[in-house]
Amino acid sequence: MIGDGSAIKAALLTKMGITKERFIATVAITALAINTIKAAAYTKYSILTMQEIPLTIVLIGAALSGTFIARNTITKIDSAVFTKMMKVVIVIIGLKLLIF
């Protein structure tokens, strides 16, 4: 939940009370959209060059792997526990923003 507004989305989605599956799906699809736009802009302005392509491919693979792992793991976590976990993560991110 870094770099694409996911902390803010997580806070909003947690307050909305949507299911954990929709939560994960919403965060994943919005992150994909935002990061695709970022990649296009970075490429256009030569911030993302051919030298970074191998690392970019590895990172895309890691993101997709994480998404599939989360999708399979989420079914094993109770909704109330998931909501509490998200609230803890949001607090930790908020504290990190205040401290650093």
PyMOL commands that set and color helices and strands:
alter all, ss='L'
color gray80, all
select helices_A, chain A and resi 6-16+20-44+50-74+79-99
alter helices_A, ss='H'
color red, helices_A
deselect
rebuild
show_as cartoon
